[in-house]
């Protein structure tokens, strides 16, 4: 299993990362633990979660359950905590089910870290991420309406500086090893980097943003920032919430699938999206490739990608994904993918 360096640190992570956001709703505890076991057997040691998980749906009753499931595995497998690189996230402003929607701040970091540590049954978190900016961002389909003109830059910078000081306290306590961003913009990421270097506080090592054949917003500006500043992409939704598997083509909605639970797939369900998926399915078929493995290999092969976060609700789905981890796409396939992207840009 290929590994990539985490930012400018000495830590390495596997270029594929096991996502966990359905553990506790669509995926039960025993099945989740079996996924961890299989992933480790096949060389994937990187695990991503969040305090707000599971999703589909997010509810007050299930907040934190995914971290608890991981913690139960750690408790059962005493002595194997070091086999895993565990990443989790602090929810941003507006999630009423967590801290009554309070923003990320110097005042919330200690209690939030402590909560994750308890649920994960661990003494430290390898990568601690901010789930989304308090001020909002272009993610979660907000790109059509997000307006940063009412943001007060100096206020934002003051909040960032306070958060970095709090993260430095956690780093010194040994509760977190590294810091990452998520759903951040180019401007926001640049400010975090600048402030961290100026104050000698934890420098962001990764940025976890959505990225797939259907959603390539990262290619402009953020790609350049990521490459030159060693801010590696942790790509989430690399299968576009399952669209790129092809299982939803022709109006199909498999029972128990994400679309069965969340009909619009977070705003991804559009006529243009299905037309784009057809184009990528055709490329895979012409070259004798599995479309799931092709989609993941394309994201993994991008020059700014540190790791690809994938999820599976069933063990056979996980096995199928793991079978394609060594796939490298040829120049002809890559050229056809670029042409399909030009023909089907911004499908949702």
C-alpha positions as CSV (number, residue, x, y, z in Angstrom):
1,X,0.0,0.0,0.0
2,X,1.5,3.3,-1.1
3,X,1.8,5.9,1.6
4,X,2.1,9.7,1.4
5,X,3.6,12.2,3.8
6,X,1.2,14.2,5.9
7,X,2.0,17.8,5.0
8,X,5.5,18.7,6.1
9,X,5.5,16.2,9.0
10,X,7.2,12.9,9.4
11,X,3.9,11.0,9.6
12,X,2.8,9.0,6.6
13,X,-0.8,7.9,5.7
14,X,-2.0,5.3,3.3
15,X,-3.3,6.8,0.0
16,X,-6.7,5.3,0.7
17,X,-8.6,6.1,3.9
18,X,-11.5,4.2,5.3
19,X,-14.5,6.6,5.8
20,X,-16.9,5.9,8.6
21,X,-19.8,8.3,8.3
22,X,-22.5,5.5,8.0
23,X,-21.3,3.5,11.0
24,X,-24.2,3.6,13.4
25,X,-27.0,4.1,11.0
26,X,-26.5,2.1,7.8
27,X,-23.7,0.0,9.1
28,X,-23.9,-1.7,12.5
29,X,-21.1,-2.1,15.1
30,X,-20.1,-5.7,14.2
31,X,-20.0,-4.9,10.5
32,X,-18.0,-1.7,11.1
33,X,-15.4,-3.6,13.2
34,X,-15.2,-6.2,10.4
35,X,-14.4,-3.3,8.0
36,X,-11.6,-2.1,10.2
37,X,-10.2,-5.7,10.4
38,X,-10.4,-6.1,6.6
39,X,-8.9,-2.7,5.9
40,X,-5.9,-3.4,8.1
41,X,-5.4,-6.8,6.6
42,X,-5.3,-5.2,3.1
43,X,-2.9,-2.4,4.2
44,X,-5.3,0.5,4.8
45,X,-4.4,2.0,8.2
46,X,-6.0,5.5,7.9
47,X,-9.5,6.0,9.4
48,X,-11.5,9.2,9.1
49,X,-14.5,10.1,11.3
50,X,-16.2,13.1,13.0
51,X,-17.9,14.0,16.2
52,X,-21.2,14.5,14.4
53,X,-21.2,11.1,12.6
54,X,-23.2,9.1,11.7
55,X,-25.2,10.6,8.9
56,X,-28.2,9.5,6.8
57,X,-29.6,11.0,8.9
58,X,-27.8,13.2,11.4
59,X,-29.8,13.2,14.6
60,X,-29.3,14.2,18.2
61,X,-29.7,10.6,19.3
62,X,-26.8,9.3,17.1
63,X,-24.3,12.2,17.4
64,X,-20.9,10.7,18.4
65,X,-22.0,7.1,17.8
66,X,-19.4,6.5,15.0
67,X,-16.6,7.5,17.3
68,X,-17.9,5.2,19.9
69,X,-17.9,2.3,17.5
70,X,-14.3,3.0,16.6
71,X,-13.5,3.3,20.3
72,X,-15.1,-0.1,21.0
73,X,-12.8,-1.7,18.3
74,X,-9.8,0.0,20.0
75,X,-10.9,-1.3,23.4
76,X,-11.3,-4.9,22.0
77,X,-8.0,-4.8,20.1
78,X,-5.8,-3.6,23.0
79,X,-2.3,-2.9,21.8
80,X,-3.4,-2.2,18.2
81,X,-4.1,1.5,18.6
82,X,-0.7,2.2,17.0
83,X,-1.8,0.3,13.9
84,X,-4.3,3.0,13.1
85,X,-4.0,6.7,12.0
86,X,-7.2,8.2,13.3
87,X,-8.6,11.5,12.0
88,X,-11.7,13.2,13.5
89,X,-13.4,16.6,13.2
90,X,-14.7,19.4,15.3
91,X,-18.1,20.6,13.9
92,X,-18.4,24.2,12.7
93,X,-21.0,26.8,13.4
94,X,-24.7,26.1,12.8
95,X,-25.1,22.4,13.7
96,X,-27.8,22.8,16.3
97,X,-27.4,19.2,17.6
98,X,-23.8,19.9,18.7
99,X,-23.1,22.6,21.3
100,X,-26.3,24.3,20.2
101,X,-24.7,25.3,17.0
102,X,-21.8,27.2,18.6
103,X,-18.9,28.1,16.3
104,X,-15.5,26.6,16.5
105,X,-13.5,28.8,19.0
106,X,-10.7,28.7,21.5
107,X,-13.4,28.0,24.1
108,X,-14.8,24.9,22.4
109,X,-11.7,23.1,21.4
110,X,-10.7,21.6,24.7
111,X,-14.1,20.1,25.5
112,X,-14.6,18.9,22.0
113,X,-11.2,17.1,21.9
114,X,-12.0,15.6,25.3
115,X,-15.3,14.3,24.0
116,X,-13.7,12.7,21.0
117,X,-11.0,11.1,23.1
118,X,-13.6,9.5,25.4
119,X,-15.7,8.2,22.6
120,X,-12.6,6.9,20.7
121,X,-11.2,5.3,23.8
122,X,-7.8,6.7,23.0
123,X,-5.2,9.1,24.5
124,X,-4.5,11.0,21.3
125,X,-5.9,12.0,17.9
126,X,-3.5,11.7,15.0
127,X,-5.2,14.3,12.8
128,X,-7.7,16.9,14.3
129,X,-9.7,18.7,11.7
130,X,-12.2,21.6,11.6
131,X,-15.2,20.3,9.8
132,X,-16.2,23.5,8.0
133,X,-15.5,27.2,8.5
134,X,-17.7,29.2,10.9
135,X,-18.2,31.8,8.2
136,X,-19.5,29.3,5.6
137,X,-17.9,28.0,2.4
138,X,-18.6,27.0,-1.1
139,X,-19.2,23.4,-0.1
140,X,-22.3,21.3,0.4
141,X,-23.8,22.9,-2.8
142,X,-23.4,26.4,-1.3
143,X,-21.3,27.3,-4.3
144,X,-24.4,28.6,-6.0
145,X,-25.2,31.1,-3.3
146,X,-22.3,31.6,-0.9
147,X,-21.5,35.3,-0.6
148,X,-18.4,36.2,1.3
149,X,-18.9,40.0,1.0
150,X,-20.4,40.3,4.5
151,X,-17.4,38.6,6.2
152,X,-15.3,40.7,8.5
153,X,-11.7,39.6,7.7
154,X,-10.2,40.9,10.9
155,X,-12.7,39.2,13.0
156,X,-12.1,35.9,11.2
157,X,-8.4,36.2,11.6
158,X,-8.7,36.9,15.3
159,X,-10.9,33.8,15.7
160,X,-8.3,31.7,13.7
161,X,-5.5,33.0,15.9
162,X,-7.3,32.0,19.1
163,X,-8.1,28.6,17.7
164,X,-4.4,28.0,16.8
165,X,-3.4,28.9,20.3
166,X,-5.9,26.4,21.7
167,X,-4.7,23.8,19.3
168,X,-1.1,24.4,20.4
169,X,-2.2,23.8,23.9
170,X,-3.7,20.4,22.9
171,X,-0.5,19.5,20.9
172,X,1.6,20.2,24.0
173,X,-0.8,18.1,26.1
174,X,-0.3,15.3,23.6
175,X,-4.0,15.0,22.8
176,X,-3.6,15.9,19.1
177,X,-0.6,15.2,16.8
178,X,-1.5,17.3,13.7
179,X,-4.2,19.7,12.5
180,X,-6.2,19.7,9.3
181,X,-8.8,21.8,7.5
182,X,-12.0,20.7,5.9
183,X,-14.5,22.3,3.4
184,X,-12.1,25.3,3.4
185,X,-11.6,27.9,0.7
186,X,-8.3,29.1,-0.9
187,X,-8.4,32.3,1.0
188,X,-9.2,30.6,4.3
189,X,-6.5,28.0,3.9
190,X,-4.0,30.6,3.0
191,X,-4.8,32.5,6.2
192,X,-4.5,29.5,8.4
193,X,-1.1,28.7,6.9
194,X,0.1,32.3,7.3
195,X,-1.0,32.7,10.9
196,X,0.4,29.3,11.9
197,X,3.8,30.1,10.5
198,X,3.8,33.6,12.1
199,X,2.9,32.3,15.6
200,X,4.6,28.9,15.5
201,X,1.3,27.1,16.2
202,X,0.1,23.9,14.5
203,X,0.4,24.4,10.7
204,X,-2.4,22.7,8.7
205,X,-1.2,19.6,7.1
206,X,-4.3,18.5,5.1
207,X,-7.5,19.9,3.6
208,X,-10.4,17.5,3.5
209,X,-12.7,18.8,0.6
210,X,-15.1,17.1,-1.7
211,X,-13.4,15.9,-4.9
212,X,-14.5,13.5,-7.6
213,X,-14.9,13.1,-11.4
214,X,-18.1,15.0,-11.0
215,X,-16.9,17.7,-8.5
216,X,-13.5,19.2,-9.5
217,X,-13.7,22.6,-7.8
218,X,-10.4,21.9,-6.2
219,X,-8.6,22.0,-9.5
220,X,-8.7,25.8,-9.6
221,X,-6.6,27.8,-7.1
222,X,-6.8,25.2,-4.2
223,X,-4.7,22.8,-6.2
224,X,-1.9,25.3,-6.6
225,X,-2.1,26.2,-2.9
226,X,-2.1,22.5,-1.9
227,X,1.0,21.7,-4.0
228,X,3.1,24.7,-3.1
229,X,2.2,24.7,0.6
230,X,2.3,20.9,1.2
231,X,-1.4,21.0,2.2
232,X,-2.5,17.6,0.9
233,X,-6.0,16.9,-0.2
234,X,-8.0,14.3,1.7
235,X,-10.7,13.8,-0.9
236,X,-14.2,12.9,0.3
237,X,-17.1,11.7,-1.8
238,X,-14.8,10.4,-4.5
239,X,-17.7,8.4,-5.8
240,X,-20.1,11.4,-5.7
241,X,-22.3,9.8,-3.0
242,X,-22.5,6.6,-5.1
243,X,-23.5,8.2,-8.4
244,X,-20.2,7.1,-10.1
245,X,-21.0,3.5,-9.3
246,X,-23.7,3.6,-11.9
247,X,-26.2,2.0,-9.5
248,X,-28.6,5.0,-9.8
249,X,-28.7,5.2,-13.6
250,X,-32.0,4.7,-15.4
251,X,-33.9,5.9,-12.3
252,X,-32.8,3.0,-10.1
253,X,-32.9,3.5,-6.4
254,X,-31.6,0.3,-4.6
255,X,-33.3,-0.4,-1.3
256,X,-31.1,0.8,1.6
257,X,-28.9,2.9,-0.6
258,X,-28.0,6.5,0.2
259,X,-30.5,7.8,-2.4
260,X,-33.1,5.7,-0.7
261,X,-32.4,7.5,2.5
262,X,-31.5,10.9,1.2
263,X,-33.4,11.4,-2.1
264,X,-31.5,14.3,-3.5
265,X,-28.0,13.2,-2.4
266,X,-27.2,16.5,-0.9
267,X,-28.1,18.4,-4.1
268,X,-26.1,16.1,-6.4
269,X,-29.1,14.5,-8.0
270,X,-29.6,16.4,-11.3
271,X,-30.2,15.4,-14.9
272,X,-26.7,16.7,-15.9
273,X,-25.1,14.5,-13.2
274,X,-26.6,11.3,-14.7
275,X,-25.5,12.4,-18.2
276,X,-21.9,12.9,-16.9
277,X,-22.0,9.5,-15.1
278,X,-22.9,7.9,-18.4
279,X,-19.8,9.4,-20.0
280,X,-17.5,8.0,-17.3
281,X,-19.2,4.6,-17.4
282,X,-18.6,4.5,-21.1
283,X,-14.9,5.2,-20.6
284,X,-14.6,2.5,-18.1
285,X,-16.4,0.0,-20.3
286,X,-14.2,0.9,-23.4
287,X,-11.1,0.2,-21.4
288,X,-12.3,-2.9,-19.5
289,X,-12.1,-1.0,-16.1
290,X,-14.4,-1.3,-13.2
291,X,-16.1,2.2,-12.9
292,X,-15.7,2.3,-9.1
293,X,-12.0,1.5,-9.2
294,X,-11.4,3.9,-12.1
295,X,-13.1,6.8,-10.3
296,X,-11.1,6.2,-7.1
297,X,-7.8,5.6,-8.9
298,X,-8.3,8.9,-10.8
299,X,-8.6,10.8,-7.5
300,X,-5.7,9.0,-6.0
301,X,-3.5,9.8,-8.9
302,X,-4.0,13.6,-8.8
303,X,-0.7,15.3,-7.8
304,X,-2.2,17.1,-4.8
305,X,-4.0,14.1,-3.3
306,X,-2.7,12.7,0.0
307,X,-5.5,10.2,0.6
308,X,-8.8,9.2,-0.9
309,X,-11.6,8.8,1.7
310,X,-14.0,6.1,0.6
311,X,-16.9,4.5,2.5
312,X,-18.7,1.2,2.3
313,X,-21.9,0.0,3.9
314,X,-21.3,-3.7,3.2
315,X,-18.2,-5.8,3.6
316,X,-18.3,-7.0,0.0
317,X,-18.4,-3.4,-1.2
318,X,-15.2,-2.7,0.8
319,X,-13.5,-5.8,-0.6
320,X,-14.3,-4.7,-4.1
321,X,-12.8,-1.2,-3.5
322,X,-9.7,-2.7,-1.9
323,X,-9.2,-4.9,-4.9
324,X,-8.6,-1.8,-7.1
325,X,-6.1,0.0,-4.8
326,X,-3.1,-0.7,-7.0
327,X,-4.9,0.5,-10.2
328,X,-3.0,3.2,-12.2
329,X,-4.8,4.8,-15.2
330,X,-3.1,5.1,-18.5
331,X,-2.7,8.2,-20.6
332,X,-5.5,7.3,-23.0
333,X,-8.0,6.9,-20.2
334,X,-6.9,10.1,-18.5
335,X,-7.3,12.0,-21.8
336,X,-10.8,10.7,-22.2
337,X,-11.6,11.6,-18.7
338,X,-10.5,15.2,-19.3
339,X,-12.6,15.4,-22.5
340,X,-15.6,14.1,-20.6
341,X,-15.1,16.7,-17.9
342,X,-15.0,19.5,-20.5
343,X,-18.3,18.1,-22.0
344,X,-19.9,17.8,-18.5
345,X,-18.5,20.5,-16.2
346,X,-20.2,21.4,-12.9
347,X,-23.0,18.8,-13.2
348,X,-24.5,19.9,-9.9
